[in-house]
Amino acid sequence: MLSSSCWPSRRWLEKARAAALCLALAVAGAALPGAAHANWRDELPQARAVGGGELRWFGLRIYHATLWSEKQPFDPAARFALQLRYHRSISRERLVQTSMDEIRRLGIAPRDAATAQRWEAQLRTAFVDVAEGDQLVGLHLPGQGMRLYDRDKLLAEIPDPQLAQAFFGIWLHESSRDQNLRRQLLGGQP
């Protein structure tokens, strides 16, 4: 028979259970990045569509874009979301390369190679392959960066305000490639 001194005390067991519960919650939180931000609509509860339109390339529908904001008229200095609903499959790598190419074309890419490589790596980590019907939503957080959602599931948080500004510039910059889509997104605003 074992003596009672071989068994841990009741108080020790309670502390161990509490520590195990805290560890389990911490691990669960780490497994769900940004669990506090599980839905982009939670970030913009009063958001209304500012505008939207189709991106076409040689007549092919690529995606439908919708700009969401709580500020009316649209204020790019406030939080907003850009929702893209895809009409075709596009690989993560193609999304990254196209985004970086457009950022460079607009002249808003970083001048140093190390930052450009970091931006590309951050986008590669954040993006996923998309198929017809998929939705990606970028949430712009002025002065903080951006979050990227697959519908309502948080994919990534990028704490880089310059990258966020450059990324959303693809659609909203005055030299955006598709000026008609830009006008539609801005609800006819110049």
C-alpha positions as CSV (number, residue, x, y, z in Angstrom):
1,M,0.0,0.0,0.0
2,L,1.3,3.5,-0.9
3,S,1.5,6.1,1.8
4,S,-0.5,9.3,1.4
5,S,2.8,11.2,1.1
6,C,3.3,9.6,-2.4
7,W,0.2,11.3,-3.8
8,P,0.2,15.0,-4.7
9,S,-1.8,17.2,-2.4
10,R,-5.4,18.2,-3.5
11,R,-4.2,21.8,-3.7
12,W,-1.4,20.9,-6.0
13,L,-3.8,18.9,-8.3
14,E,-6.2,21.9,-8.5
15,K,-3.3,24.2,-9.5
16,A,-2.1,21.6,-12.1
17,R,-5.6,21.4,-13.6
18,A,-5.9,25.2,-13.7
19,A,-2.5,25.4,-15.4
20,A,-3.5,22.7,-17.9
21,L,-6.7,24.5,-18.7
22,C,-4.8,27.8,-19.2
23,L,-2.3,26.0,-21.5
24,A,-5.1,24.4,-23.5
25,L,-6.8,27.7,-24.0
26,A,-3.5,29.3,-25.0
27,V,-2.8,26.6,-27.5
28,A,-6.4,26.8,-28.9
29,G,-6.0,30.6,-29.3
30,A,-2.7,30.1,-31.1
31,A,-4.3,27.6,-33.4
32,L,-6.9,30.1,-34.4
33,P,-5.0,33.3,-35.3
34,G,-6.9,36.4,-34.5
35,A,-9.8,34.4,-32.9
36,A,-10.9,37.8,-31.5
37,H,-11.4,38.9,-35.1
38,A,-13.2,35.9,-36.5
39,N,-15.4,37.9,-38.8
40,W,-14.6,41.0,-40.9
41,R,-18.2,42.3,-40.3
42,D,-17.5,42.4,-36.6
43,E,-14.8,45.0,-37.4
44,L,-17.3,47.1,-39.5
45,P,-20.7,46.4,-38.0
46,Q,-22.3,49.4,-39.6
47,A,-20.6,48.9,-43.0
48,R,-22.6,49.6,-46.2
49,A,-21.5,49.0,-49.7
50,V,-19.9,52.1,-51.2
51,G,-19.9,50.6,-54.7
52,G,-18.9,47.6,-56.7
53,G,-18.1,46.3,-60.1
54,E,-16.5,43.5,-62.2
55,L,-12.9,43.1,-63.1
56,R,-12.6,41.8,-66.7
57,W,-9.5,40.8,-68.6
58,F,-9.9,40.4,-72.4
59,G,-13.7,40.1,-71.8
60,L,-13.3,37.3,-69.2
61,R,-14.9,37.9,-65.8
62,I,-12.2,37.6,-63.1
63,Y,-14.0,38.8,-60.0
64,H,-16.6,41.0,-58.6
65,A,-15.3,43.7,-56.1
66,T,-17.3,45.5,-53.5
67,L,-16.0,48.3,-51.3
68,W,-17.5,48.4,-47.8
69,S,-17.3,51.3,-45.3
70,E,-19.0,52.8,-42.3
71,K,-18.1,56.3,-43.5
72,Q,-20.3,57.8,-46.2
73,P,-19.0,59.3,-48.3
74,F,-16.0,57.0,-48.4
75,D,-13.0,58.0,-46.4
76,P,-9.8,56.1,-47.1
77,A,-8.4,57.2,-43.7
78,A,-11.1,55.2,-41.9
79,R,-11.5,51.4,-41.7
80,F,-12.9,49.8,-44.8
81,A,-13.1,46.4,-46.4
82,L,-12.7,45.3,-50.0
83,Q,-14.5,42.1,-50.9
84,L,-13.5,40.1,-54.0
85,R,-15.8,37.3,-55.2
86,Y,-13.9,35.2,-57.8
87,H,-15.3,33.9,-61.1
88,R,-12.3,31.8,-61.9
89,S,-9.6,29.8,-60.2
90,I,-6.3,31.6,-59.5
91,S,-3.3,30.2,-57.7
92,R,-1.9,31.9,-54.6
93,E,1.4,32.5,-56.4
94,R,-0.4,34.3,-59.3
95,L,-2.3,36.5,-56.8
96,V,1.0,37.4,-55.1
97,Q,2.8,38.1,-58.3
98,T,0.0,40.1,-59.8
99,S,-0.4,42.2,-56.6
100,M,3.3,42.9,-56.4
101,D,3.5,43.8,-60.2
102,E,0.6,46.3,-59.7
103,I,2.2,47.8,-56.6
104,R,5.4,48.3,-58.6
105,R,3.5,49.7,-61.6
106,L,1.8,52.2,-59.4
107,G,5.2,53.4,-58.1
108,I,4.3,52.6,-54.5
109,A,6.6,49.6,-54.0
110,P,9.4,49.9,-51.5
111,R,12.7,51.1,-52.9
112,D,14.8,48.6,-51.0
113,A,14.8,45.0,-52.1
114,A,14.6,43.6,-48.5
115,T,11.3,45.4,-47.9
116,A,9.9,44.3,-51.2
117,Q,10.9,40.7,-50.5
118,R,9.3,41.0,-47.0
119,W,6.0,42.3,-48.6
120,E,6.0,39.5,-51.1
121,A,6.5,36.9,-48.3
122,Q,3.8,38.4,-46.2
123,L,1.3,38.3,-49.1
124,R,2.4,34.7,-49.9
125,T,1.7,33.7,-46.3
126,A,-1.7,35.5,-46.3
127,F,-3.1,34.5,-49.6
128,V,-4.7,31.1,-50.6
129,D,-5.5,29.5,-53.9
130,V,-9.0,30.6,-55.0
131,A,-11.6,28.9,-57.1
132,E,-14.8,30.0,-58.7
133,G,-17.2,31.3,-56.0
134,D,-14.5,31.9,-53.4
135,Q,-14.4,35.2,-51.6
136,L,-11.5,37.0,-50.1
137,V,-12.0,40.1,-48.0
138,G,-9.2,42.6,-47.1
139,L,-9.9,44.8,-44.1
140,H,-7.9,48.0,-44.1
141,L,-6.8,49.1,-40.6
142,P,-5.3,52.7,-41.0
143,G,-2.0,53.1,-39.2
144,Q,-2.0,49.4,-38.3
145,G,-2.0,47.3,-41.4
146,M,-4.6,44.8,-42.7
147,R,-6.4,41.6,-42.1
148,L,-7.3,39.1,-44.8
149,Y,-10.4,36.9,-44.6
150,D,-11.6,33.9,-46.6
151,R,-15.3,34.8,-46.4
152,D,-15.5,35.2,-42.6
153,K,-12.5,33.1,-41.6
154,L,-9.4,35.1,-40.7
155,L,-6.5,34.0,-42.9
156,A,-3.8,36.5,-41.8
157,E,-3.1,39.7,-40.1
158,I,-0.4,41.9,-41.6
159,P,0.8,44.6,-39.2
160,D,2.4,46.8,-41.9
161,P,0.6,50.0,-42.7
162,Q,2.7,50.8,-45.8
163,L,2.0,47.4,-47.3
164,A,-1.7,47.8,-46.6
165,Q,-1.9,51.2,-48.2
166,A,0.0,49.8,-51.3
167,F,-2.2,46.7,-51.5
168,F,-5.5,48.6,-51.4
169,G,-4.0,51.1,-53.9
170,I,-4.2,48.4,-56.5
171,W,-8.0,49.2,-56.6
172,L,-8.2,52.7,-55.1
173,H,-5.1,54.6,-56.3
174,E,-5.8,57.4,-58.8
175,S,-3.5,55.5,-61.3
176,S,-5.3,52.2,-60.7
177,R,-5.2,50.0,-63.9
178,D,-9.0,49.8,-64.2
179,Q,-10.3,53.3,-63.8
180,N,-13.9,52.2,-64.5
181,L,-13.8,49.7,-61.6
182,R,-12.2,52.3,-59.3
183,R,-15.0,54.7,-60.1
184,Q,-17.6,52.0,-59.5
185,L,-16.0,51.0,-56.2
186,L,-16.0,54.6,-55.0
187,G,-19.7,55.0,-55.9
188,G,-19.0,57.4,-58.7
189,Q,-16.7,59.6,-56.6
190,P,-13.7,61.0,-58.4
